[in-house]
Amino acid sequence: MKTLLAAALCSLALCGSAVAADKGSKEEAVAMVKKAVALVKAEGKDKAFAAFADPGNTTFHDRDLYVYVYDFNGVALAHGNNPKMVGKPLIGLKDNEGKLLIKEMVEVAKTKGSGWVDFKWPNPVTKAVESKSGYVEKVDDFLIGSGAYK
């Protein structure tokens, strides 16, 4: 009986791990941003932004993780999940709870150099609006970010 109970508990633990693995983690989001920053510095903005936008580039598209880039006026320079956002001034964009998420990302990047912003955003995998923590880093006069859904 103990063996059966132990096996059942192990199965539940493994199932939980599999579900968690379907979502990117905060650590993976930070790692993706670091890779994106390195690519911009090595190859320049044009090549890097094209890589961020390419859904076939698994370095910058992994499950629900992707890269986004905004200048300090809130204009989207690259967006790995929604290319229609590129070129649009989004400084006034609010999430469904009224949070000015892009404005806050810009402030974090400008004042701290890097950091986290919590907001609600559509998950590209589930299509539902979910809580998300976005990590941003300042690069020259723009920010690069990625985020993990909670």
C-alpha positions, 0 to 999 in steps of 0.5 A: 500500500505504501508503494502504491501511495508513493507511486501516486504522489510521484506521478502527481509531482511529475505531472505538476512539473510537466505543467510548469515546464509548459510555461517559461520561468522568470529565470528563462525570461531574464536569460532571453533578455540577456541573449537579446541584449548581447545580439543587439551589441554584437550584430546591431539593432536591425539584425537583432530586431529581425531575429526577435520578430522571427517566430521560427527563431527558437532563441527568442521564441520559446513556449510563452516567452518572447522578446519585445523592444520599446524606445523611451517614448513607448514606441514598439521597435520589435515585438516577438508575439504581435508584429502589428504593434511595431511602430506604434506609440504605446506609452498610454497602453493600459492592461485590463486593470488600468496599469500603464505597463509600457510607461512603467517599463520605460521608467524602470529601464531609465531609472534603474537600468533593469527590473521587473514590472507586473501586469496582465497580458494575453498569453500567446499559448492559452490566449487568455489574459494572465498575470505576467512579470516582465523583465526589462533592461536598458540598452542605449535609448530603448529597452528590451524585455521578456516576461513570464506568465504566473 
